[in-house]
Amino acid sequence: MTTRVWGAVVKVHNFLIFLFAMTGGFAASGIAANTYRLVARKPETGGSKAAYYVVMVVAGPSVLFDNAARSWRKKACSALAFWLAAALSAYWSFIIGLFGLSIALAI
């Protein structure tokens, strides 16, 4: 294999790892958000507020994207605001996915 072809293979591989991490992070975010919606009540005590914030660190991308999509459908936000929220959600999902991949590779 020539170095040019090998370089293209490496780029595609890195891009696929990026997509895998991002979609895995978004899936984990959706699972955390939906599980929290099923079992949780409004946080009132200090411990429940702390648990809420810990869950929102993982569930944040799903919640952010859901809120942005609802606002855009209602015409309550601009396209720029929606796409900025979508990009932030994608990046946040990527970070969660990378964390999950690093744990999986360490095991």
Secondary structure as GFF3:
##gff-version 3
##sequence-region A 1 107
A	DSSP	alpha_helix	3	39	.	.	.	ID=ss1
A	DSSP	alpha_helix	46	73	.	.	.	ID=ss2
A	DSSP	alpha_helix	79	106	.	.	.	ID=ss3
###
